[in-house]
Amino acid sequence: MSKTASSLRNCFFCGRHITVGHGIMLVRNDGQVQWTCSSKCKKNLRVLSRDPRKLKWTAKYAKGGLRTKK
């Protein structure tokens, strides 16, 4: 089975792989497309405005705290 461009999506919030035919697409006013894998990720992104680097269940979690430039 060959991989197409549509099967190479990752969740914008948690970073998980999204299978073909699943997920929620959000197109912002500036043209940026954001795919989310579930309503949980959608709510954390849009409604709650959370940072995925602070949540342990995401793949984008930064262990040891957030690193900022000095």
Backbone torsions as a table, in degrees:
resi	resn	phi	psi	omega
1	MET	NA	123.8	-179.3
2	SER	-88.2	149.0	179.5
3	LYS	-91.3	133.2	176.5
4	THR	-104.9	173.5	-179.6
5	ALA	-63.1	-30.6	-178.3
6	SER	-74.3	-18.1	-178.6
7	SER	-94.5	2.3	-177.2
8	LEU	-105.2	38.6	-179.2
9	ARG	-92.1	144.4	173.0
10	ASN	-123.8	149.3	179.3
11	CYS	-65.4	132.6	-179.3
12	PHE	-65.3	-30.5	-176.6
13	PHE	-90.4	-57.0	-172.9
14	CYS	-96.1	-20.1	177.2
15	GLY	90.7	2.3	179.2
16	ARG	-72.6	156.8	176.7
17	HIS	-72.8	137.1	178.1
18	ILE	-108.3	123.3	-179.9
19	THR	-74.0	161.0	-178.4
20	VAL	-64.6	133.3	179.6
21	GLY	89.8	1.3	-179.7
22	HIS	-122.4	169.4	176.4
23	GLY	95.9	168.2	-179.5
24	ILE	-122.5	127.3	-178.9
25	MET	-100.0	131.2	175.7
26	LEU	-120.9	125.1	176.9
27	VAL	-108.1	119.1	-178.6
28	ARG	-81.7	169.7	-178.1
29	ASN	-63.4	-28.2	-179.9
30	ASP	-85.8	2.6	176.5
31	GLY	94.6	-1.8	179.5
32	GLN	-73.6	133.2	179.6
33	VAL	-101.9	126.3	179.4
34	GLN	-119.8	121.3	176.9
35	TRP	-100.9	134.5	173.3
36	THR	-121.2	145.9	-174.9
37	CYS	-82.2	-25.9	-175.4
38	SER	-151.7	170.7	177.1
39	SER	-69.0	-25.7	177.0
40	LYS	-61.8	-46.1	179.4
41	CYS	-69.7	-37.5	179.4
42	LYS	-62.5	-44.3	-179.5
43	LYS	-67.7	-39.6	178.9
44	ASN	-66.9	-32.5	-178.9
45	LEU	-77.5	-53.5	-171.1
46	ARG	-87.6	-55.1	-171.7
47	VAL	-78.1	-48.1	-173.8
48	LEU	-90.2	-14.4	178.2
49	SER	51.2	49.5	-179.5
50	ARG	-89.8	156.4	177.9
51	ASP	-93.5	120.1	-177.3
52	PRO	-65.7	-18.0	179.4
53	ARG	-74.5	-13.1	-179.3
54	LYS	-99.2	-4.1	-177.0
55	LEU	-107.4	125.9	-174.2
56	LYS	-66.5	-25.6	-176.4
57	TRP	-80.3	-4.6	178.5
58	THR	-94.3	156.9	176.7
59	ALA	-76.7	-15.8	-179.5
60	LYS	-89.6	5.9	-179.0
61	TYR	-60.5	132.1	179.6
62	ALA	-102.8	102.4	-178.4
63	LYS	-68.2	136.6	-179.6
64	GLY	90.1	9.6	178.1
65	GLY	95.2	168.6	-179.9
66	LEU	-76.7	138.9	179.3
67	ARG	-101.1	123.7	-179.8
68	THR	-114.4	153.7	178.0
69	LYS	-77.0	142.3	179.4
70	LYS	-93.3	NA	NA
